[in-house]
């Protein structure tokens, strides 16, 4: 499930790069800088999506009206059968846990790779004196290229 959720990151970069390049070209319209237009227009969808999330995302299967009774029972049974470990008594104990260290290393690698492309690639392209629109389109290219397994 997490993989399906995370697939949105490259997809958003593929679409967002060119769109942000176009929004940055709105520089000077109504007295706002391009970055201000970008900030405003990219943020606007978050408000209704946040409200919809609060409205429809349930905390427990019993509260999810969109689940059938069988689905609700299956989820409750699965949750009841899960093995719950007692959390470590201290932060130091958690930091010594091998699973925590492995998860932290994986997250660090993922973040390093995604920030490397998402933040630094447009800055590198800017050194070639490209327009913001061209930078947006060129920054989307790595998300179009097929990856080998």
Phi, psi and omega in degrees: 000319179297322179299319178295323178292315184289343177296341178292338182295304178294328178296319179293326178289324178297317180275319186292326181303303178296321180296316179295323175300320178290320180295324179295338178281358177278015182306124177096346180290129181055027176077011180257143175286160180302320180294330178289320175298316179301312180301312183294309187286331176284331182279334184304316180295339182293328183295304179293326179294322177295318178294320177296322178297315178299325184286317191254343182273116184271153178279329182224157177302327180295334181269352184274099182293338182277356176271145173284161178302322178295317178296319179298315179295320180296317179294317178298320178295316179297316179295322180291330183276349181296142176278122180251117178274150177285130181294152179300152184283344182217162177297318180301320178296321178293320181290340177273350181288125182302321181297321178295317180295319179295314178298320179295320179294318178296315179297320179298315179297317178298314181295317179300314180294316183288322176289328178301318179276313187294325183257313188278329181300313177299325178292322177294316179296329179297331179297340179269011176057042176273158175289161180298326178294317179295321178297317179300316179291319182290326179291341179278343185302316181301337181274350177269335186288136178290148179250141176271146184281000000 
